[in-house]
């Protein structure tokens, strides 16, 4: 699945019928609802006239919009007989009388069923009480659904702040089109997970504002895949760069150089940037862009230290890794927990690296020694075996070995499935490059053959096939009239003579080459 946390409680409207009836009764007792022909309606005019209340808080201009009311209430509330039951056309049902064959429950007003909006108010109030901090939903539910929820709940509790903040999310489109079964572009979560992982889909969501429309397309997912690879590669590279540095003691706490000061300053700036982004209407996209910039600076730092054959500062990089994975985990895009692995000095903590890395380092060093000697004596078969160990054998076990000029090979533990996917993508790209190279080669050969064939054509024959351009020719085969029978102008004649002379030279050169051979 999408790795979504389970809710603390799941409510079902059919399990709350007694509570809904009591809720409606209290709204009537408070003077904001009335019974009519077995149904109960909310009195929007009376509610709005009260100094402490305001109907249509979210979309004030929709007050009295019968079209919106029809979309939200359905035929049961806007049919002629129903409109006659109401004091105002904008009143909405909190309890509806049921017709034969429709779901129904006994109530003080006869057999009926709850109105759409009242269900949400009652179930939410039963768990959250007289007010809540955040209420979410699609932006198309602002009116009438959420506005009606607010009105009836505030009428029940006698307050004016049942919800403090609404977060109305944007819709999802598929390749620019609204997702619908009729357009046959309806994609379920299960289907999406066959193409991408839950983490990749979640990153795509995080890279867009929650309040705007999200277009689910290959381009959208390509950006998410780029970010996933960026995060993964940085964590693996940073992890490898400090693996051999002790976690405690003098060597674990090196004196900072200008590079460490600069990186730590960037770290502080980007932490503040992430915080500001989340405070700015939960702007996850900007938050991830700050993390991306932090990774870029960290990669520059690591590359600089490696080029000088100097150790990286374990503490600085460990703190950066821990922070990044903490934020991503908070977003639900888990890349592993680096906090205990790199910042704790507890020797009792054992992880996968601690167990397998000594063996892998021994193997990598042995391979490098063999490889260097094979290079010296130009032992190609041995070099191929070294490459096979790196490219085929170890990746199948979840180990990525990366040769580094003048340094020990980098060792990265990666999910074998991820490595296999990367290999598949690389092979596909290599094949596409090969095909493109072959296509260009064929084009060049065809062009060369065409030019060779053109050389063999006598200049007197070169224009005679161009009947779509010329109609008359002189005794040398040079055009004198265009396709409409009009004599060529001086400039046109000059142009064809130039072409004729060039072809004459090519043809004479060809004849000389034939005579020589």
C-alpha positions as CSV (number, residue, x, y, z in Angstrom):
1,X,0.0,0.0,0.0
2,X,0.9,3.6,0.3
3,X,2.3,3.2,3.8
4,X,-0.4,5.4,5.3
5,X,-0.7,5.4,9.1
6,X,-3.8,3.8,10.4
7,X,-6.4,6.2,11.9
8,X,-7.1,6.2,15.6
9,X,-10.8,5.7,14.9
10,X,-13.0,4.9,12.0
11,X,-16.6,6.1,12.0
12,X,-19.6,4.8,10.1
13,X,-22.8,6.9,9.8
14,X,-25.1,3.8,10.3
15,X,-23.5,3.3,13.7
16,X,-24.3,6.8,14.9
17,X,-28.1,7.0,14.2
18,X,-29.0,7.5,17.9
19,X,-26.4,10.3,18.3
20,X,-27.5,12.0,15.1
21,X,-31.1,12.0,16.3
22,X,-30.1,13.6,19.6
23,X,-27.9,16.1,17.8
24,X,-30.8,17.2,15.5
25,X,-33.2,17.4,18.5
26,X,-30.8,19.8,20.3
27,X,-30.4,22.0,17.2
28,X,-34.3,22.2,17.1
29,X,-34.3,23.1,20.9
30,X,-31.7,25.8,20.2
31,X,-34.1,27.3,17.7
32,X,-32.1,26.7,14.5
33,X,-34.0,23.8,12.9
34,X,-37.7,23.0,12.3
35,X,-39.7,19.9,11.4
36,X,-41.7,19.9,8.2
37,X,-43.7,16.9,6.7
38,X,-41.4,14.3,8.4
39,X,-38.2,16.1,7.6
40,X,-36.1,18.5,9.6
41,X,-34.5,21.5,8.0
42,X,-31.8,23.9,9.2
43,X,-33.0,27.5,9.3
44,X,-30.2,29.3,7.5
45,X,-31.9,32.8,7.7
46,X,-32.4,32.7,11.4
47,X,-28.8,31.4,12.0
48,X,-27.3,34.1,9.8
49,X,-29.4,36.8,11.5
50,X,-27.8,36.0,14.9
51,X,-24.9,38.4,15.8
52,X,-22.6,35.6,16.8
53,X,-23.1,33.5,13.7
54,X,-22.5,33.8,10.0
55,X,-23.8,31.4,7.3
56,X,-21.5,30.6,4.4
57,X,-18.2,31.4,6.1
58,X,-16.1,29.6,3.5
59,X,-18.0,30.8,0.4
60,X,-20.2,33.8,1.4
61,X,-21.1,34.6,-2.2
62,X,-22.7,31.1,-2.6
63,X,-25.4,31.9,0.0
64,X,-28.7,31.4,-2.0
65,X,-27.0,29.7,-4.9
66,X,-29.6,27.1,-5.8
67,X,-27.3,25.4,-8.3
68,X,-24.7,24.8,-5.7
69,X,-27.4,23.7,-3.3
70,X,-28.7,21.2,-5.8
71,X,-25.2,19.7,-6.3
72,X,-24.8,19.4,-2.5
73,X,-28.3,18.3,-1.5
74,X,-29.6,16.4,-4.5
75,X,-33.2,16.1,-5.7
76,X,-34.5,15.3,-2.2
77,X,-34.0,18.9,-1.2
78,X,-34.7,20.8,-4.4
79,X,-37.7,18.9,-5.8
80,X,-40.8,21.1,-5.9
81,X,-42.6,19.4,-3.0
82,X,-39.4,19.7,-0.9
83,X,-38.9,23.4,-1.7
84,X,-42.5,24.0,-0.5
85,X,-41.7,22.3,2.9
86,X,-38.8,24.8,3.6
87,X,-39.0,28.3,5.0
88,X,-36.2,29.4,2.7
89,X,-34.8,27.8,-0.4
90,X,-31.3,27.9,1.1
91,X,-32.4,25.7,4.1
92,X,-30.9,22.3,4.1
93,X,-32.1,18.9,5.5
94,X,-30.5,17.6,8.7
95,X,-33.1,14.7,8.7
96,X,-35.0,13.5,5.6
97,X,-38.2,11.5,5.6
98,X,-37.8,8.3,3.6
99,X,-39.9,7.0,0.7
100,X,-40.9,3.4,0.5
101,X,-37.9,1.2,-0.3
102,X,-35.3,3.8,0.9
103,X,-33.1,3.2,3.9
104,X,-34.9,4.4,7.1
105,X,-34.7,4.6,10.9
106,X,-37.3,5.4,13.4
107,X,-37.2,9.0,14.8
108,X,-39.4,11.5,16.6
109,X,-40.3,12.9,13.2
110,X,-41.2,9.5,11.6
111,X,-39.1,7.1,9.5
112,X,-36.2,8.8,7.8
113,X,-32.5,9.0,7.4
114,X,-29.7,11.6,8.3
115,X,-28.9,14.4,6.0
116,X,-25.5,14.3,4.3
117,X,-23.9,17.1,6.3
118,X,-25.2,16.2,9.8
119,X,-23.4,12.8,9.6
120,X,-20.0,14.4,9.5
121,X,-20.8,16.9,12.2
122,X,-22.0,14.3,14.6
123,X,-19.2,11.8,14.0
124,X,-16.5,14.4,14.3
125,X,-18.1,16.0,17.4
126,X,-18.4,12.7,19.1
127,X,-14.6,12.3,19.0
128,X,-13.2,15.8,18.9
129,X,-15.8,17.7,20.9
130,X,-17.0,21.3,20.5
131,X,-14.0,22.4,18.3
132,X,-11.2,21.0,16.2
133,X,-7.9,22.5,15.0
134,X,-7.8,21.2,11.4
135,X,-10.5,20.0,9.0
136,X,-9.5,18.7,5.5
137,X,-11.3,17.9,2.3
138,X,-11.4,18.7,-1.4
139,X,-11.8,22.4,-2.4
140,X,-15.1,21.5,-4.2
141,X,-16.6,20.6,-0.8
142,X,-16.4,24.2,0.6
143,X,-20.0,24.9,-0.2
144,X,-22.4,23.6,0.7
145,X,-21.0,20.7,2.6
146,X,-18.4,22.3,4.8
147,X,-20.3,25.5,5.3
148,X,-23.4,23.5,6.3
149,X,-21.2,21.4,8.7
150,X,-20.0,24.6,10.3
151,X,-23.5,26.1,10.6
152,X,-25.2,23.1,12.2
153,X,-22.3,22.3,14.5
154,X,-22.0,25.9,15.8
155,X,-25.8,25.9,16.2
156,X,-25.5,22.7,18.3
157,X,-22.6,23.9,20.5
158,X,-23.5,27.6,20.6
159,X,-20.1,28.7,19.5
160,X,-18.5,30.4,16.5
161,X,-15.4,28.3,16.0
162,X,-16.2,24.6,15.5
163,X,-13.2,24.5,13.0
164,X,-10.2,26.7,13.4
165,X,-8.5,25.9,10.1
166,X,-9.7,24.3,6.9
167,X,-7.1,22.7,4.5
168,X,-8.9,22.3,1.1
169,X,-6.8,20.1,-1.2
170,X,-6.6,20.3,-5.0
171,X,-7.8,17.6,-7.4
172,X,-5.9,15.0,-9.3
173,X,-5.6,14.9,-13.0
174,X,-4.1,12.3,-15.3
175,X,-1.8,13.7,-18.0
176,X,-3.7,16.9,-18.0
177,X,-7.2,15.4,-18.0
178,X,-9.7,15.0,-15.1
179,X,-9.6,11.5,-13.9
180,X,-12.8,9.6,-14.7
181,X,-14.0,6.2,-15.7
182,X,-15.8,7.6,-18.7
183,X,-12.5,8.8,-20.2
184,X,-10.9,5.5,-19.3
185,X,-8.0,7.2,-17.5
186,X,-9.0,6.1,-14.1
187,X,-6.0,4.8,-12.1
188,X,-6.4,3.0,-8.7
189,X,-3.7,3.1,-6.0
190,X,-3.0,-0.6,-6.6
191,X,-2.4,0.1,-10.4
192,X,-0.2,3.0,-9.6
193,X,1.9,0.9,-7.2
194,X,2.6,-1.5,-10.0
195,X,4.5,1.2,-11.8
196,X,6.1,3.1,-8.9
197,X,6.8,2.5,-5.2
198,X,4.8,4.2,-2.5
199,X,7.8,6.4,-1.7
200,X,8.0,7.6,-5.3
201,X,4.3,8.4,-5.4
202,X,4.6,10.2,-2.0
203,X,7.5,12.3,-3.3
204,X,5.5,13.3,-6.3
205,X,2.8,14.5,-3.9
206,X,5.3,16.3,-1.7
207,X,6.8,18.1,-4.7
208,X,3.4,19.8,-5.4
209,X,1.3,22.2,-3.3
210,X,-1.4,20.3,-1.5
211,X,-3.9,23.0,-2.4
212,X,-3.3,22.9,-6.1
213,X,-4.3,20.5,-8.8
214,X,-1.7,17.6,-9.2
215,X,-1.2,16.2,-12.7
216,X,-0.2,12.5,-12.4
217,X,2.0,12.0,-15.5
218,X,5.3,10.5,-16.6
219,X,6.9,14.0,-16.3
220,X,5.6,14.4,-12.8
221,X,7.0,11.0,-11.8
222,X,10.3,11.7,-13.5
223,X,10.9,14.6,-11.1
224,X,10.0,12.4,-8.2
225,X,12.4,9.7,-9.4
226,X,15.1,12.4,-9.7
227,X,14.6,13.4,-6.1
228,X,14.6,9.8,-4.9
229,X,17.9,9.1,-6.6
230,X,19.4,12.3,-5.3
231,X,18.5,11.4,-1.7
232,X,19.5,7.8,-2.0
233,X,22.9,8.5,-3.6
234,X,23.8,11.2,-1.2
235,X,23.0,9.1,1.9
236,X,25.0,6.2,0.4
237,X,28.0,8.4,-0.6
238,X,28.0,10.3,2.7
239,X,27.7,7.0,4.7
240,X,30.7,5.6,2.8
241,X,32.8,8.7,3.3
242,X,32.7,8.5,7.1
243,X,32.4,4.8,7.6
244,X,36.1,4.2,8.5
245,X,36.2,7.2,10.9
246,X,35.7,6.2,14.6
247,X,32.5,7.2,16.2
248,X,34.1,8.3,19.5
249,X,37.5,9.6,20.6
250,X,39.9,12.2,19.3
251,X,39.6,11.2,15.6
252,X,35.8,11.4,15.7
253,X,36.1,15.1,16.6
254,X,38.5,16.8,14.1
255,X,39.3,20.5,14.1
256,X,37.0,22.3,11.7
257,X,38.5,23.8,8.6
258,X,36.9,26.6,6.5
259,X,35.1,23.9,4.5
260,X,33.4,22.5,7.7
261,X,32.4,26.0,8.8
262,X,30.9,26.8,5.4
263,X,29.0,23.5,5.2
264,X,27.6,23.9,8.8
265,X,26.5,27.4,8.0
266,X,24.7,26.1,4.9
267,X,23.2,23.4,7.1
268,X,21.8,26.0,9.5
269,X,20.4,28.1,6.7
270,X,18.6,25.2,5.1
271,X,17.2,23.9,8.4
272,X,15.7,27.4,8.8
273,X,14.5,27.3,5.2
274,X,12.7,24.0,5.8
275,X,11.1,25.3,9.0
276,X,9.9,28.5,7.2
277,X,8.5,26.5,4.3
278,X,6.4,24.3,6.6
279,X,5.2,27.4,8.5
280,X,4.2,28.9,5.1
281,X,1.0,26.9,4.5
282,X,2.9,23.6,4.8
283,X,4.9,24.2,1.6
284,X,6.5,20.8,1.2
285,X,7.9,21.5,-2.2
286,X,10.1,24.4,-0.9
287,X,11.1,22.2,2.0
288,X,12.4,19.5,-0.3
289,X,14.1,22.2,-2.4
290,X,16.0,23.3,0.7
291,X,17.0,19.7,1.4
292,X,18.2,19.4,-2.3
293,X,20.4,22.5,-1.9
294,X,21.8,21.1,1.3
295,X,22.7,17.8,-0.4
296,X,24.3,19.7,-3.3
297,X,26.6,21.6,-0.8
298,X,27.3,18.4,1.1
299,X,28.3,16.6,-2.1
300,X,30.6,19.5,-3.1
301,X,32.2,19.2,0.4
302,X,32.7,15.4,0.1
303,X,34.2,15.7,-3.4
304,X,36.6,18.5,-2.3
305,X,37.8,16.4,0.7
306,X,38.3,13.3,-1.5
307,X,40.2,15.3,-4.2
308,X,42.7,16.4,-1.4
309,X,42.7,12.8,0.0
310,X,41.5,14.2,3.3
311,X,38.9,12.7,5.7
312,X,35.4,14.2,5.9
313,X,34.2,15.5,9.3
314,X,32.1,12.6,10.7
315,X,30.0,14.7,13.1
316,X,29.0,17.3,10.5
317,X,27.9,14.8,7.9
318,X,26.3,12.5,10.4
319,X,24.1,15.4,11.7
320,X,23.2,16.4,8.1
321,X,22.2,12.8,7.3
322,X,20.3,12.4,10.5
323,X,18.3,15.6,9.9
324,X,17.5,14.8,6.2
325,X,16.2,11.3,7.0
326,X,14.2,12.7,10.0
327,X,12.4,15.2,7.8
328,X,11.8,12.7,5.0
329,X,10.5,10.1,7.6
330,X,8.2,12.8,8.9
331,X,6.9,13.3,5.3
332,X,6.3,9.5,5.1
333,X,9.2,9.0,2.6
334,X,11.4,6.8,4.7
335,X,15.0,6.5,3.6
336,X,16.3,4.9,6.8
337,X,17.2,6.2,10.2
338,X,20.7,7.5,10.4
339,X,20.4,9.1,13.9
340,X,21.5,6.2,16.0
341,X,23.8,4.7,13.4
342,X,26.1,7.7,13.1
343,X,25.6,9.9,16.2
344,X,25.4,7.5,19.0
345,X,28.5,6.2,20.7
346,X,26.8,3.1,22.2
347,X,28.9,0.2,21.0
348,X,26.0,-2.2,21.8
349,X,24.2,-0.8,18.7
350,X,24.7,-3.3,15.9
351,X,23.6,-2.6,12.4
352,X,24.0,-4.3,9.0
353,X,27.1,-2.2,8.1
354,X,28.9,-3.2,11.3
355,X,28.4,-6.9,10.5
356,X,29.2,-7.2,6.8
357,X,31.4,-4.2,6.1
358,X,34.7,-5.6,7.4
359,X,34.3,-8.6,5.0
360,X,33.3,-6.4,2.1
361,X,36.2,-4.0,2.7
362,X,38.7,-6.9,2.7
363,X,37.2,-8.2,-0.6
364,X,37.3,-4.8,-2.2
365,X,40.9,-4.2,-1.1
366,X,41.9,-7.6,-2.4
367,X,40.2,-6.9,-5.7
368,X,41.9,-3.5,-6.0
369,X,45.3,-5.0,-5.5
370,X,44.7,-7.7,-8.1
371,X,43.3,-5.1,-10.5
372,X,46.3,-2.8,-10.2
373,X,48.7,-5.7,-10.9
374,X,46.6,-6.8,-13.8
375,X,46.8,-3.2,-15.2
376,X,50.6,-3.3,-15.0
377,X,51.0,-6.6,-16.8
378,X,48.0,-5.9,-19.1
379,X,46.2,-9.0,-18.1
380,X,42.9,-8.3,-19.8
381,X,41.1,-11.6,-18.7
382,X,41.9,-10.8,-15.0
383,X,40.6,-7.2,-15.5
384,X,37.4,-8.6,-16.9
385,X,37.0,-10.8,-13.9
386,X,37.4,-7.8,-11.6
387,X,34.8,-5.9,-13.6
388,X,32.4,-8.9,-13.4
389,X,32.8,-9.0,-9.6
390,X,31.9,-5.3,-9.5
391,X,29.2,-5.2,-12.2
392,X,27.5,-8.6,-11.8
393,X,28.3,-10.7,-8.8
394,X,28.2,-8.1,-5.9
395,X,25.1,-6.1,-7.2
396,X,23.1,-9.4,-7.1
397,X,23.9,-9.5,-3.4
398,X,22.9,-5.8,-2.8
399,X,26.5,-4.4,-2.9
400,X,27.5,-1.6,-5.1
401,X,31.3,-1.2,-5.6
402,X,32.5,2.1,-7.1
403,X,36.1,2.5,-8.1
404,X,37.7,5.9,-7.2
405,X,40.9,7.1,-8.7
406,X,43.6,7.3,-6.0
407,X,41.2,6.3,-3.3
408,X,39.7,3.1,-1.8
409,X,36.7,1.8,-3.7
410,X,33.4,3.1,-2.3
411,X,31.1,0.4,-0.9
412,X,27.4,1.0,-0.8
413,X,24.7,-1.4,0.5
414,X,21.6,-1.2,-1.7
415,X,18.5,-3.2,-2.1
416,X,19.3,-5.8,-4.9
417,X,16.0,-5.0,-6.6
418,X,17.0,-1.3,-6.8
419,X,20.4,-2.3,-8.3
420,X,18.7,-4.6,-10.8
421,X,16.3,-1.8,-11.8
422,X,19.2,0.6,-12.3
423,X,21.0,-2.0,-14.4
424,X,17.9,-2.5,-16.5
425,X,17.5,1.2,-17.1
426,X,21.2,1.6,-18.0
427,X,21.0,-1.4,-20.4
428,X,17.9,0.2,-22.0
429,X,19.6,3.6,-22.3
430,X,22.8,1.9,-23.8
431,X,20.6,0.1,-26.3
432,X,18.9,3.3,-27.2
433,X,22.2,5.0,-27.7
434,X,23.4,2.1,-29.8
435,X,20.3,2.2,-32.0
436,X,20.7,6.0,-32.4
437,X,24.4,5.6,-33.3
438,X,23.5,2.9,-35.8
439,X,20.7,5.1,-37.3
440,X,23.1,8.0,-37.8
441,X,25.7,5.7,-39.3
442,X,23.1,4.4,-41.8
443,X,22.0,8.0,-42.6
444,X,25.6,9.0,-43.3
445,X,26.2,5.9,-45.5
446,X,23.0,6.6,-47.4
447,X,24.0,10.2,-47.9
448,X,27.5,9.1,-49.0
449,X,25.9,6.6,-51.5
450,X,23.6,9.3,-52.8
451,X,26.5,11.6,-53.3
452,X,28.5,8.9,-55.1
453,X,25.5,8.1,-57.3
454,X,25.2,11.8,-58.1
455,X,28.8,12.0,-59.3
456,X,28.1,9.3,-61.9
457,X,25.3,11.3,-63.5
458,X,26.3,13.4,-66.6
459,X,25.5,17.1,-66.2
460,X,23.3,16.9,-69.3
461,X,21.0,14.6,-67.4
462,X,20.8,16.2,-64.0
463,X,17.9,18.6,-64.8
464,X,15.8,16.5,-67.1
465,X,14.2,14.5,-64.3
466,X,13.0,17.8,-62.7
467,X,9.8,18.1,-64.7
468,X,8.0,19.6,-61.7
469,X,10.3,22.7,-62.1
470,X,11.3,22.9,-65.8
471,X,9.6,22.3,-69.2
472,X,12.2,23.1,-71.8
473,X,16.0,22.5,-72.0
474,X,18.8,23.5,-74.4
475,X,21.0,21.0,-76.3
476,X,23.3,20.7,-73.1
477,X,20.3,19.8,-70.9
478,X,20.3,23.2,-69.2
479,X,16.7,24.4,-68.4
480,X,15.4,27.4,-70.4
481,X,11.8,27.5,-69.3
482,X,10.0,26.9,-66.0
483,X,7.1,24.4,-65.5
484,X,4.5,26.9,-66.7
485,X,6.5,27.5,-70.0
486,X,7.8,30.9,-68.9
487,X,11.4,31.6,-69.9
488,X,13.8,31.6,-66.9
489,X,15.0,35.0,-65.6
490,X,18.6,36.0,-65.7
491,X,19.1,35.2,-62.0
492,X,17.4,31.8,-62.4
493,X,19.6,31.0,-65.4
494,X,22.7,32.0,-63.5
495,X,21.6,29.7,-60.6
496,X,21.1,26.6,-62.8
497,X,24.4,27.3,-64.7
498,X,26.2,27.3,-61.3
499,X,24.7,23.9,-60.5
500,X,25.5,22.6,-64.0
501,X,29.1,23.6,-63.7
502,X,29.5,22.0,-60.2
503,X,28.0,18.8,-61.5
504,X,30.2,18.9,-64.6
505,X,33.3,19.1,-62.4
506,X,32.1,16.1,-60.2
507,X,31.4,14.0,-63.3
508,X,34.7,14.7,-64.9
509,X,36.5,13.9,-61.6
510,X,34.5,10.6,-61.5
511,X,35.5,9.8,-65.1
512,X,39.2,10.4,-64.3
513,X,39.0,8.1,-61.2
514,X,37.5,5.4,-63.3
515,X,40.2,5.8,-66.0
516,X,42.9,5.7,-63.4
517,X,41.6,2.5,-61.7
